[in-house]
Amino acid sequence: MSVTSTGLRCDVCGDYILPVLDDVYERFGVKGIDGELHCHPKCKQALIDCGKDWTKLPSGPLRDAFEEAAKKEVPPC
């Protein structure tokens, strides 16, 4: 979850979730990431549409986290 002094940040796209414009936000969790994540409703649909293929996620904090995790995976011998 990204909470800044200006409010929530979408964990999918990285943009701020503005309280006046974005009355509703979605909460979700991802296996391997501790804590509750937040996103815009449109970003939740992008998350659903990507299924288990994280490479289909838009650029943002969640995709960055998956990319970092993929770099740390050890290839089989």
Backbone torsions as a table, in degrees:
resi	resn	phi	psi	omega
1	MET	NA	135.3	177.4
2	SER	-110.4	106.0	175.7
3	VAL	-116.2	124.8	178.8
4	THR	-115.6	177.8	179.0
5	SER	-64.4	-19.1	179.0
6	THR	-96.1	0.1	176.5
7	GLY	124.5	-161.7	-178.9
8	LEU	-74.6	149.5	172.6
9	ARG	-119.7	137.7	179.8
10	CYS	-66.6	127.9	-179.2
11	ASP	-79.5	-7.7	177.4
12	VAL	-95.0	-56.7	-176.2
13	CYS	-96.2	-20.8	179.4
14	GLY	90.5	-7.9	178.4
15	ASP	-76.5	159.1	177.3
16	TYR	-69.5	147.3	171.8
17	ILE	-97.8	102.0	-173.1
18	LEU	-83.4	128.2	-174.9
19	PRO	-62.4	-30.1	-179.6
20	VAL	-79.1	-43.3	-176.5
21	LEU	-87.4	-32.9	-175.5
22	ASP	-114.8	73.9	-178.5
23	ASP	-58.3	-35.3	-175.1
24	VAL	-111.5	138.2	171.0
25	TYR	-137.2	157.6	-177.0
26	GLU	-101.3	144.7	173.7
27	ARG	-109.3	142.0	178.9
28	PHE	-155.8	168.2	177.7
29	GLY	-129.8	156.6	179.1
30	VAL	-132.0	132.2	178.7
31	LYS	-58.5	129.9	-180.0
32	GLY	95.8	-8.5	178.0
33	ILE	-118.6	119.3	179.4
34	ASP	-74.3	144.1	175.4
35	GLY	95.1	170.7	-179.5
36	GLU	-91.5	136.5	178.0
37	LEU	-105.7	159.3	-178.1
38	HIS	-131.7	149.1	177.2
39	CYS	-156.9	165.3	172.3
40	HIS	-69.0	153.7	176.0
41	PRO	-56.7	-38.3	179.6
42	LYS	-66.7	-32.6	178.8
43	CYS	-73.6	-30.8	176.7
44	LYS	-63.4	-39.0	178.0
45	GLN	-63.7	-39.1	176.7
46	ALA	-62.9	-37.6	178.1
47	LEU	-65.3	-43.2	178.3
48	ILE	-65.7	-43.5	-177.4
49	ASP	-64.1	-29.5	-178.0
50	CYS	-75.5	-17.3	-179.5
51	GLY	61.7	-130.4	179.5
52	LYS	-97.2	6.1	-179.5
53	ASP	-96.9	92.0	-175.7
54	TRP	-63.5	-18.7	-179.8
55	THR	-68.4	-13.6	178.0
56	LYS	-88.9	-2.7	177.6
57	LEU	-70.5	148.5	174.4
58	PRO	-69.8	161.9	176.8
59	SER	-59.1	135.2	-179.8
60	GLY	165.6	-177.3	-176.1
61	PRO	-58.9	-39.9	-178.2
62	LEU	-67.6	-44.8	177.5
63	ARG	-62.2	-41.0	177.8
64	ASP	-58.7	-41.2	179.8
65	ALA	-64.0	-42.3	178.0
66	PHE	-65.6	-39.8	178.6
67	GLU	-62.6	-43.0	178.3
68	GLU	-63.8	-41.2	179.1
69	ALA	-65.3	-37.3	-179.4
70	ALA	-66.9	-33.3	179.1
71	LYS	-67.5	-29.0	-176.6
72	LYS	-84.9	-12.3	-179.7
73	GLU	-67.4	138.3	179.7
74	VAL	-90.9	125.2	179.0
75	PRO	-67.7	147.3	178.6
76	PRO	-66.2	148.3	-178.7
77	CYS	-78.1	NA	NA
